[in-house]
Amino acid sequence: MKILYLDDDIVVAVKPPRVLSTDEPGGLPGLVRQALGDESADVRTVHRLDRVVSGLMVLARNAKSAAELSRQIREDLFQKEYLAVVHGCPEMPAGEFRDLLFRNKQERKTYVVPEPAKGVQEAILTYQVLNSAENLSRVKIRLITGRTHQIRAQFSSRKLPLVGDRKYSLLEDACEIALWSHFLGFAHPTTGEKMTFTLEPPEIYPWTEC
């Protein structure tokens, strides 16, 4: 359990793959409590990563901080950027994906759909291709909206599935999903100070390929 920043109001930690973001057995808040050596510590999830996704997360250490960070997320004042490795290469070196997404709760899967309907939400992200090699591309992604499985569904719908994505790709990659929470930017919930955190993904496949 790697902790990058800690004070009385927040903790910034690195979520390992296949760990839940939420406060349930084996979830990230519990791992943070273990790292702090206090099983009764107040640690609250304010944003989520998919279970299989790794990287930076900020958690609140009291109710006031949780409420303030949640407000920033609702009002689009909370910045999140990701790195991904995808199969193929987007047509443009940078751009915007704007889609309508439908979440099938029974399948636990998100689909790009052509028309508005009940349960359909708009999804927007921007991307920049950082490097390409051997039919793989490293892409930096900024979420404008935060829909479930948004990045995975939007890239897969364009025949650019994420490497290691066993839900949205038909390709069999012998690695964890190549989606990494790379950057967080927000105002400290008590002081208002601008906080930014950046962390590169581990030096393992497929990150070492492009």
C-alpha positions, 0 to 999 in steps of 0.5 A: 500500500503506497501512500503519497500524501497524508494529513488530517483531512485527506490521504492520496494513495495508489490503488492496486489492481483488483482492489475495490475503491469502496469501503468493503472487505478488501477495499482501498479504505481498509488497506489505507487503515492498515497502512495507518495502523488504525483499523478504526480510522475515518477513511472515505471514498469520494471517487472511484476507479474500476476494480481492475484499474490502478493508480492515484486516488484521494480519500477523505479522512472526515465527513467535512472533507468528503463533502467538500471533495464531492462538491468539487467533483459534482461541479467539475472542479476536480481534475482527473487524467489517465494514461492508457495503452490501446491496440491500434492508433486513433485517427487523429493525434488528439481529439474528443470522444463524445458519445451516448452511453447505456449501462446494462446493469445485468451484464455490468457492461456499458455500451455506446448507443446511437440515440437518446433513451431512458438510462442513456447518458452523454459521455465526453473525454479528450485524448492525446496520443503520446507515442505509438509502436508495434500497433500499440499507442500510449494515450493521455485521457482527460475525463469531462464526464465520469460514466461507469467504464466510460474510457473502456467503452468509448475506445473499444467502440472505435476498435481501439480496445485497451490492452488487457481489458477482458470485458471490452476486448476480444484480444487476449493479453497476458497482463492487467488492464493498461489503464492508470490514474495518472493525475489528480488536481483539486482544492484542499478541502480545508485550506483551499490550496491547489493540490496536484499529484502525478504518478507514472505507471509501473515499468512493466508490459505494456507500458514499456512497449510505447 
